Amino acid sequence: MKAIEATMGYRLSKWASVLKAWKESGLNIKRYCNSVGIFEHQYYYWQKKLREAVCEKMEGSRPTMTCLSSSSFMEVNISPLQLAFRQ
């Protein structure tokens, strides 16, 4: 089981780099995928997998909040993996 988790971790890391490179390229997704030689459906598949992984990780660390007034602020820590999803 550990080998499968390690493989998935490697793949997620690789595709997080691809998504980050797309964001930095300034190209639309279709043009970026063509320029780097990946299929557009691969891009979207791994984008979904990365989002799911981030959501799973956040579920365990989500603080419980009962009420926030309009003047309240909460610190939010964002990992580099999460930044890859900003579009």
Kinemage of the C-alpha trace (Angstrom):
@kinemage 1
@onewidth
@group {chain A} dominant
@subgroup {mainchain}
@vectorlist {calphas} color= white
{ca met a 1} P 0.000 0.000 0.000
{ca lys a 2} L 2.843 2.412 0.761
{ca ala a 3} L 4.202 2.052 -2.786
{ca ile a 4} L 0.841 3.092 -4.214
{ca glu a 5} L 0.698 6.124 -1.919
{ca ala a 6} L 4.260 7.101 -2.855
{ca thr a 7} L 3.473 6.765 -6.563
{ca met a 8} L 0.343 8.890 -6.231
{ca gly a 9} L 2.273 11.486 -4.224
{ca tyr a 10} L 4.911 11.667 -6.946
{ca arg a 11} L 2.288 12.040 -9.667
{ca leu a 12} L 0.403 14.707 -7.742
{ca ser a 13} L 3.634 16.626 -7.236
{ca lys a 14} L 4.503 16.363 -10.931
{ca trp a 15} L 1.084 17.569 -12.039
{ca ala a 16} L 1.046 20.372 -9.462
{ca ser a 17} L 4.168 21.647 -11.245
{ca val a 18} L 2.401 21.359 -14.609
{ca leu a 19} L -0.598 23.332 -13.355
{ca lys a 20} L 1.659 25.975 -11.839
{ca ala a 21} L 3.614 26.262 -15.096
{ca trp a 22} L 0.344 26.696 -16.990
{ca lys a 23} L -0.693 29.527 -14.673
{ca glu a 24} L 2.651 31.257 -15.129
{ca ser a 25} L 2.568 30.802 -18.915
{ca gly a 26} L -0.352 33.152 -19.474
{ca leu a 27} L -1.730 30.799 -22.140
{ca asn a 28} L -5.176 29.306 -22.153
{ca ile a 29} L -5.295 25.644 -21.168
{ca lys a 30} L -5.718 24.301 -24.692
{ca arg a 31} L -2.710 26.208 -26.050
{ca tyr a 32} L -0.570 25.372 -23.043
{ca cys a 33} L -1.318 21.655 -23.350
{ca asn a 34} L -0.462 21.724 -27.054
{ca ser a 35} L 2.777 23.587 -26.368
{ca val a 36} L 4.015 21.078 -23.776
{ca gly a 37} L 2.702 17.952 -25.492
{ca ile a 38} L 0.037 16.788 -23.071
{ca phe a 39} L -3.586 16.018 -23.792
{ca glu a 40} L -6.124 18.497 -22.506
{ca his a 41} L -8.145 15.701 -20.860
{ca gln a 42} L -5.022 14.687 -18.891
{ca tyr a 43} L -4.712 18.233 -17.600
{ca tyr a 44} L -8.307 18.298 -16.388
{ca tyr a 45} L -8.076 14.796 -14.898
{ca trp a 46} L -5.057 15.720 -12.780
{ca gln a 47} L -6.486 19.118 -11.892
{ca lys a 48} L -9.482 17.278 -10.429
{ca lys a 49} L -7.241 14.789 -8.595
{ca leu a 50} L -5.168 17.620 -7.092
{ca arg a 51} L -8.274 19.467 -5.937
{ca glu a 52} L -9.601 16.300 -4.324
{ca ala a 53} L -6.275 15.738 -2.553
{ca val a 54} L -6.250 19.297 -1.210
{ca cys a 55} L -9.856 18.992 -0.030
{ca glu a 56} L -9.100 15.712 1.746
{ca lys a 57} L -6.108 17.267 3.458
{ca met a 58} L -8.108 20.313 4.502
{ca glu a 59} L -10.986 18.259 5.918
{ca gly a 60} L -8.796 17.009 8.735
{ca ser a 61} L -7.454 20.443 9.628
{ca arg a 62} L -10.539 22.613 9.180
{ca pro a 63} L -11.198 24.697 12.298
{ca thr a 64} L -14.690 24.651 13.772
{ca met a 65} L -16.307 28.072 13.699
{ca thr a 66} L -19.692 28.817 15.148
{ca cys a 67} L -19.998 32.489 14.295
{ca leu a 68} L -17.899 35.259 12.816
{ca ser a 69} L -18.962 38.871 12.864
{ca ser a 70} L -18.367 41.012 9.791
{ca ser a 71} L -15.348 42.594 11.507
{ca ser a 72} L -13.664 39.263 12.345
{ca phe a 73} L -10.708 37.888 10.466
{ca met a 74} L -9.232 34.420 10.375
{ca glu a 75} L -5.719 33.546 9.268
{ca val a 76} L -5.691 31.102 6.339
{ca asn a 77} L -2.515 29.226 5.471
{ca ile a 78} L -2.237 28.303 1.791
{ca ser a 79} L 0.231 25.721 0.565
{ca pro a 80} L 2.021 25.942 -2.816
{ca leu a 81} L -0.160 23.043 -3.981
{ca gln a 82} L -3.279 25.067 -3.295
{ca leu a 83} L -1.852 28.040 -5.178
{ca ala a 84} L -1.611 25.867 -8.271
{ca phe a 85} L -5.415 25.842 -8.395
{ca arg a 86} L -5.885 29.574 -8.575
{ca gln a 87} L -7.226 30.461 -12.000
